Amino acid sequence: MIHHVYSVVARRRRRFYATHPERRRRLSNPVISVGNLAVGGRGKTPAVAAIAARLLAAGERPAILSRGYARRRPEPGVVVVRDPSGIRADLDRAGDEALMLARALDGAAVLVCEDRYLAGRLAEHHFGCTVHLLDDGFQHLRLHRDIDLVMIAREDLEDPRTLPSGRLREPLEAMRDADAIVALEDADVNGLATGKPVWRARRQLLPARWVEEEGAREAVTPAAGAVVALAGIASPQRFFADLRAAGWPIARTIAFRDHHRYSQRDLERIAREARAAGAALVVTTEKDAVRLLSLRPLPIAVAWVPLVLTIEPEAAFGDWLASAVAAARGARHG
């Protein structure tokens, strides 16, 4: 079967780098990878944001290294999306996830490049970054990682087939190469963790904010009345379920493919459907919001809902992460 061939290739690739560590390039400072086994969203980007915020609070100068998936204007070399002083690239050059992180993390550096070693070197030498975060880095084996975190969802365990028949990029056994596992929701990984730390990810929606009025103090709440829920992400149904659980009265849902670039025609259609559903407000994700900014003014009121992912128990995870970073730094300089 085709998925069996895919699994064999994935195993051989991982085994090659495991037996030839000299083929991996090493940055001067510790590298933390946040990745997953499946295609699509598993909360990697919110997890990267949470870890970066923790590192900033601890006095580190983190660099987030992204491949900038779905950029409209990919450029050779490194694109600096954000340096510690401010945002330096737009959506077309950055990609939606990198720009979303850049808007959220004051003081961090966000860089986009297919060669994340090159991006990391620039971050170290030009911005003085002390630690690196790979967004979606578990399969980026060409770069040495000191800490590998793998996000696992229940559906990954229910259908363990690899591409193209299933949704896994690698077989579940690849989790053995992780340093720790972050289980989403009710994923039961106890039989697969093989003695590794297992942390739990808790998702929380914060009060919504207007897309049109950035910086407005007034929050948007479910009391605003019936809404249309809009999502162009990998797992729109999870977002819609989160909204319902938070009390949002959803009159209609509209889903687009992940990274969808909205057009004026899309917005006109969304406005029509909202009016037909008796909704005066569209509620969407932060990732969608960064793709809507360039289309303002919008034909209907749109608010985005920040998603915060907490890795729990928080104190224990923070201690473990700090210890792992210190150990990686000591191994380099000891």
VENLIN-V334070 format. One record per helix or strand of 2 or more residues. SS is the DSSP state (a for helix, b for strand). FROM is the first residue (numbers start at 0). TO is the last residue. Records with the same first field share a line. If there is no record, write none. Layout:
SS=FROM-TO, FROM-TO
//
This chain:
a=1-18, 20-22, 43-56, 90-93, 95-103, 115-126, 153-157, 171-176, 221-223, 235-244, 263-275, 285-294, 313-332
b=29-35, 61-65, 78-82, 85-86, 108-111, 130-134, 146-151, 179-183, 196-204, 207-209, 226-230, 249-254, 280-284, 300-304, 306-311
//
